[in-house]
Structures are given as C-alpha cells and as structure tokens.
Amino acid sequence: MNVEQCIEYIHSKFRKGSIPGLHRIGELLEMLGNPEKELKFVHIAGTNGKGSTAAMTASILNAAGFRAGLFTSPYIYRFHERIQLCGEQIEDQDLEDVVNDIYPYAEKMADPPTEFELVCAIAFAYYRRKQADIVVLECGMGGLMDATNIIPCPEVAVITNIGLDHTDALGDTLEAIAGAKAGIFKEGGHAVVYRGTPGVEAVFEQVCAEKRLKLRKADFDSLVCRERSLFGQVFDCGVRTNIELPLLGEHQMFNASVVLSIVDSLIEQGWAITEEHIREGMKTVTWPGRFDIVSRDPLFII
C-alpha cells in the first residue's frame, strides 16, 4: 500500500468505533514483538490540556537533545501530526513501511483492532524502529482501559484538568472520571496531576498511596503572569522566573505548571534536563489550531 492507501486502511477501522479494552491491542503488539516494552514514556491522561501539555513536554525533551516522540490525537491538518519524533512528523515512507508490516497481523485477528488501537500499534512500532529515547504519549479516552495503557510503567504518569467527559463510559461525577483516568498510575511509578477539587485530588492521593507512586501536584500557587499579548506570555512558577511561552490563553500557563512538575520528576529520575533546556523548549513549542494566530492584519485566530 502507498501512503494514501495506508491512511485509508487506518480510517477504515473507524466503523468499529471506540471500544474500551486492552485485549486487541495486546494481541496485536505481541505479534509485533511488543515494541512498547522497549520504550520509555511520559503518559498523559485528562479531560482538557492533554495535547498542550504533551507538546510542551516533548519540546523540552527535544531541546535537551533527546529523541523524543510525541503521540497525540486528533490531527488538525494531516494524519502524520499524530506521530512525531524530534519535532518532525512521521515521513510517508516510514508510515508505509510500518503499516505494510502490521497489516497482515491485524487482518488475521479474530477481533480486529479499532482505528485508535491500530494507530497506537503503528506509533509503538515506529518509535522502536527509530530508537526513540522517550515518547510523550497522549491517552485517547479515559485511562485504565485506554489502548495506550498497554505500556509498562512510564517514567511519569500525568493527569491534566478533569471535567465531565465521556460520562457514559467513565462515570457521571468528577471523582468517578478521576478514578478512571488514574488507571494509568502503575505500581511504584511517578505521578503528576493538575490541581482539582478536593474530591478529585483525594482520588489521586488514594490511588497513589495504594500503588506506592510518588505524587507531585502542579504548583499553581506560585504562578505569576508577567506579560501577556498576542505574541505569547511570560510567567513565573516557583523559583523559575520570566519563562516565555508562545501558547496563548491563561489556561496554558496552568498547563505549563504541570509540565514543569513533569520535568522535575524526570530530572529526579536522572534525565539530563537543564534550566536552559526548559526555557528553550517552552519558548519554541508549537501547537497548531489551538488559539493559533494565522494572520495579524487582519487578526484571524484558529
């Protein structure tokens, strides 16, 4: 299959819809030699801000010289946006190679993968081929039964802002949804969470205590916005001052605080990330289509 046929094949799986569960992705990855077990991850769940948080984290890791993958959904302009490495979208040839390798395995499954499960498998196989140092992995829906949760214990499991989403599958209260998303917390790992209601934070604290995770809560108390314009914003967070961020909207400052907690957790675990890397990664991050100014005269925002 050429690249157009590969993408058409991937999208053909959409008719299955979104079906929670790990048995299909698990079966497919086992046939591929479990590429996910050879990778390291920052795993990000949540209702709002997952993509922005992932983009900032990957930008800092790339600034630090790591071969950092970025897996997000949905895409805005083209499918390739979903699977990036070192700030570059997957090449046509790489996508063709991986999909053509996976196709015969996926097609012989009695219960074939959903579209999202197939894309996850493609990403894991691609990142193994390219020897990614670490992959910033965005959840699809929920956490516990999301296809991305097939991965082993990540370097950091992250939960961004919690809201009422997918209530038919995840529960009809913030606490129930928080519990479902906390399913990405794995025994003995590290967790970072966006500050929420006392009930939501209590859920995270309980799960982390039960599974012996080291929990960090984003530092919102020390956030100070120094400047804000259509060119971006400058803020302080804790001991870090005058951090430049091109992403617009007050919410991005809070997402950035989550990212700084993620980075601190990685540094604690031995990842070589300096303050210069953090500033460079924040300053150069891009996240198209989210309060994205595409023209200044006249002002036009996507």
C-alpha positions as CSV (number, residue, x, y, z in Angstrom):
1,M,0.0,0.0,0.0
2,N,1.2,3.5,-0.7
3,V,0.7,6.3,1.9
4,E,-2.8,7.3,0.7
5,Q,-3.9,3.6,0.8
6,C,-2.3,3.2,4.3
7,I,-4.3,6.1,5.7
8,E,-7.5,4.9,4.0
9,Y,-6.9,1.5,5.6
10,I,-6.4,3.0,9.0
11,H,-9.5,5.1,8.7
12,S,-11.5,2.1,7.6
13,K,-11.3,0.8,11.1
14,F,-13.3,3.8,12.4
15,R,-16.5,1.8,11.8
16,K,-15.7,-0.3,14.9
17,G,-15.9,2.9,17.0
18,S,-14.2,3.3,20.3
19,I,-14.3,0.1,22.3
20,P,-12.5,0.2,25.7
21,G,-10.3,-2.8,26.4
22,L,-6.7,-4.0,26.1
23,H,-7.0,-7.4,24.7
24,R,-7.0,-6.4,21.0
25,I,-4.0,-4.0,21.3
26,G,-2.3,-6.6,23.5
27,E,-2.7,-9.3,20.9
28,L,-1.5,-7.2,18.1
29,L,1.5,-5.9,19.9
30,E,2.5,-9.4,21.0
31,M,2.6,-10.4,17.3
32,L,4.8,-7.4,16.6
33,G,7.3,-8.4,19.4
34,N,5.9,-6.0,22.0
35,P,7.6,-2.8,20.8
36,E,6.1,-0.8,23.7
37,K,8.2,-2.8,26.2
38,E,11.4,-1.4,24.6
39,L,10.3,2.2,25.0
40,K,10.1,4.8,27.8
41,F,7.1,7.0,28.2
42,V,5.5,10.1,29.7
43,H,1.9,9.0,29.7
44,I,-0.7,11.8,29.8
45,A,-4.5,11.5,30.5
46,G,-7.1,14.1,31.4
47,T,-10.1,15.9,30.0
48,N,-8.6,19.2,28.9
49,G,-5.0,20.2,28.1
50,K,-3.5,16.8,27.3
51,G,-2.2,17.8,23.9
52,S,-0.8,21.2,25.0
53,T,0.9,19.5,28.0
54,A,2.3,16.8,25.7
55,A,3.6,19.3,23.2
56,M,5.4,21.4,25.8
57,T,6.9,18.3,27.4
58,A,8.2,16.9,24.1
59,S,9.6,20.3,23.1
60,I,11.6,20.5,26.3
61,L,12.9,16.9,25.8
62,N,13.9,17.7,22.2
63,A,15.7,20.9,23.4
64,A,17.6,18.7,25.9
65,G,18.8,16.6,22.9
66,F,16.7,13.5,23.4
67,R,15.0,11.7,20.5
68,A,11.5,12.4,21.9
69,G,8.4,11.1,20.3
70,L,5.0,12.9,20.5
71,F,1.8,10.9,20.1
72,T,-1.4,12.9,20.1
73,S,-4.9,12.9,18.7
74,P,-6.8,14.1,16.8
75,Y,-4.9,15.7,14.0
76,I,-5.7,19.1,12.6
77,Y,-4.3,19.2,9.1
78,R,-2.9,15.8,8.2
79,F,-2.7,12.3,9.8
80,H,1.1,12.5,10.2
81,E,0.7,15.1,13.0
82,R,-0.3,12.3,15.4
83,I,3.1,10.6,15.3
84,Q,6.1,12.8,15.6
85,L,9.8,12.4,16.5
86,C,12.3,15.1,17.3
87,G,9.7,17.7,16.4
88,E,9.1,16.2,12.9
89,Q,6.0,14.4,11.6
90,I,6.4,10.8,10.5
91,E,7.6,10.5,6.9
92,D,5.4,9.0,4.2
93,Q,7.9,6.2,3.6
94,D,8.1,5.3,7.3
95,L,4.3,5.2,7.6
96,E,4.1,3.0,4.5
97,D,6.7,0.6,5.9
98,V,5.2,0.3,9.3
99,V,1.6,-0.1,8.1
100,N,2.5,-2.7,5.5
101,D,4.3,-4.7,8.2
102,I,1.4,-4.5,10.6
103,Y,-1.4,-5.1,8.1
104,P,-1.1,-8.9,7.8
105,Y,-1.1,-9.3,11.6
106,A,-4.1,-7.0,12.1
107,E,-6.1,-8.7,9.4
108,K,-5.7,-12.2,10.8
109,M,-7.1,-11.2,14.2
110,A,-10.4,-12.7,15.0
111,D,-11.4,-9.4,16.7
112,P,-9.5,-6.8,14.6
113,P,-8.2,-3.6,16.2
114,T,-10.1,-0.3,16.3
115,E,-8.7,2.7,14.5
116,F,-7.1,4.1,17.6
117,E,-5.6,0.7,18.6
118,L,-4.1,0.4,15.1
119,V,-2.6,3.9,15.3
120,C,-1.2,3.1,18.7
121,A,0.5,0.0,17.4
122,I,1.8,1.9,14.4
123,A,3.3,4.5,16.7
124,F,5.0,2.0,19.0
125,A,6.5,0.1,16.1
126,Y,7.7,3.3,14.5
127,Y,9.3,4.6,17.7
128,R,11.1,1.3,18.2
129,R,12.4,1.4,14.7
130,K,13.7,5.0,15.1
131,Q,15.1,4.2,18.6
132,A,13.2,7.0,20.4
133,D,14.7,7.8,23.8
134,I,11.3,8.6,25.2
135,V,7.7,9.0,24.0
136,V,5.2,11.6,25.2
137,L,2.0,9.6,24.9
138,E,-1.4,11.1,25.0
139,C,-4.3,8.9,26.1
140,G,-7.4,8.5,23.9
141,M,-10.3,8.2,26.2
142,G,-10.2,7.6,30.0
143,G,-7.1,5.8,31.2
144,L,-7.5,2.4,32.7
145,M,-9.0,0.7,29.6
146,D,-7.5,3.0,27.0
147,A,-5.3,1.3,24.4
148,T,-2.3,3.5,25.4
149,N,-2.4,1.9,28.9
150,I,-0.9,-1.3,27.5
151,I,2.5,0.3,28.1
152,P,4.7,-0.7,31.1
153,C,5.2,1.7,34.0
154,P,6.0,5.1,32.5
155,E,8.7,7.5,33.7
156,V,5.8,9.8,34.7
157,A,2.1,9.3,34.6
158,V,0.3,12.6,34.2
159,I,-3.3,13.7,34.6
160,T,-4.3,17.1,33.3
161,N,-7.5,19.1,34.1
162,I,-10.5,16.9,34.9
163,G,-14.0,17.6,33.6
164,L,-17.2,15.8,32.8
165,D,-16.3,13.9,29.6
166,H,-17.4,10.6,28.1
167,T,-19.7,10.2,31.1
168,D,-21.4,7.1,29.6
169,A,-18.1,5.2,29.8
170,L,-16.2,6.9,32.6
171,G,-18.8,7.9,35.2
172,D,-21.1,10.9,35.8
173,T,-19.1,12.6,38.6
174,L,-15.6,14.2,38.6
175,E,-14.4,11.7,41.2
176,A,-15.5,8.7,39.1
177,I,-13.8,10.2,36.0
178,A,-10.7,10.9,38.0
179,G,-10.7,7.3,39.2
180,A,-10.9,6.0,35.6
181,K,-8.1,8.3,34.4
182,A,-6.0,7.3,37.4
183,G,-5.9,3.9,35.9
184,I,-2.7,4.9,34.1
185,F,-1.0,5.0,37.5
186,K,1.2,1.9,37.8
187,E,2.8,0.4,40.8
188,G,5.9,2.2,42.1
189,G,5.9,4.9,39.5
190,H,5.8,8.7,39.5
191,A,2.7,10.8,39.0
192,V,2.0,14.4,38.3
193,V,-1.5,15.9,38.5
194,Y,-3.3,19.2,37.7
195,R,-4.8,20.7,40.8
196,G,-8.5,20.0,41.1
197,T,-11.4,19.9,43.6
198,P,-10.7,18.3,47.0
199,G,-12.6,15.3,45.9
200,V,-10.6,14.8,42.7
201,E,-7.3,15.3,44.5
202,A,-8.4,12.8,47.2
203,V,-8.9,10.2,44.5
204,F,-5.4,10.7,43.1
205,E,-3.9,10.6,46.6
206,Q,-5.7,7.4,47.4
207,V,-4.6,5.6,44.2
208,C,-1.0,6.8,44.6
209,A,-0.9,5.6,48.2
210,E,-2.3,2.2,47.2
211,K,0.1,1.7,44.3
212,R,3.1,3.4,46.0
213,L,3.5,6.2,43.5
214,K,5.4,9.4,44.2
215,L,2.8,12.1,43.7
216,R,3.5,15.7,42.6
217,K,0.8,18.3,42.3
218,A,1.3,21.2,39.9
219,D,2.4,24.4,41.6
220,F,-0.4,26.8,40.9
221,D,0.1,28.9,44.0
222,S,3.3,30.5,42.8
223,L,2.1,31.2,39.2
224,V,2.5,34.9,38.3
225,C,1.8,36.2,34.8
226,R,4.4,39.0,34.0
227,E,3.3,39.7,30.4
228,R,0.6,38.7,28.0
229,S,-0.1,39.7,24.4
230,L,-0.9,38.1,21.1
231,F,2.7,37.2,20.8
232,G,2.6,34.9,23.9
233,Q,3.0,35.2,27.6
234,V,5.8,35.4,30.2
235,F,5.3,33.9,33.6
236,D,6.9,32.8,36.9
237,C,6.4,29.5,38.5
238,G,8.2,28.7,41.8
239,V,11.9,29.6,41.6
240,R,11.7,29.8,37.8
241,T,11.1,33.3,36.6
242,N,10.3,35.0,33.2
243,I,9.5,31.9,31.3
244,E,8.5,32.7,27.7
245,L,5.6,30.7,26.3
246,P,4.1,31.4,22.8
247,L,0.9,29.5,23.5
248,L,-2.0,31.8,24.2
249,G,-4.6,31.7,26.9
250,E,-4.4,31.8,30.6
251,H,-5.1,28.1,30.8
252,Q,-1.8,27.4,29.1
253,M,0.1,28.9,32.0
254,F,-1.6,26.3,34.3
255,N,-0.7,23.6,31.8
256,A,2.9,24.8,31.7
257,S,3.0,24.4,35.5
258,V,2.0,20.8,35.1
259,V,4.8,20.4,32.5
260,L,7.4,21.9,34.9
261,S,6.3,19.3,37.5
262,I,6.8,16.6,34.9
263,V,10.3,17.8,34.1
264,D,11.2,18.0,37.8
265,S,10.1,14.4,38.1
266,L,12.2,13.4,35.1
267,I,15.2,15.3,36.5
268,E,14.8,13.5,39.8
269,Q,15.0,10.2,37.9
270,G,18.2,11.1,36.2
271,W,17.1,12.6,32.9
272,A,19.7,15.3,31.9
273,I,17.5,18.4,31.5
274,T,18.8,21.8,32.4
275,E,17.1,25.1,33.1
276,E,18.3,26.3,29.7
277,H,16.6,23.3,28.0
278,I,13.4,24.1,29.9
279,R,13.4,27.7,28.7
280,E,14.3,26.8,25.2
281,G,11.6,24.1,25.0
282,M,8.9,26.4,26.4
283,K,9.9,29.3,24.1
284,T,9.8,27.2,20.9
285,V,6.8,25.0,21.4
286,T,4.1,25.0,18.7
287,W,0.6,23.6,19.0
288,P,-1.4,24.4,15.8
289,G,-5.1,25.1,15.8
290,R,-5.4,26.0,19.4
291,F,-5.8,29.8,19.8
292,D,-3.4,29.8,16.8
293,I,-2.9,33.3,15.2
294,V,-2.6,32.7,11.4
295,S,-2.9,36.4,10.5
296,R,-2.3,39.6,12.4
297,D,-3.6,42.1,9.9
298,P,-6.5,41.4,9.8
299,L,-6.4,39.4,13.1
300,F,-7.5,35.8,12.4
301,I,-7.4,33.1,15.0
302,I,-8.0,29.4,14.7
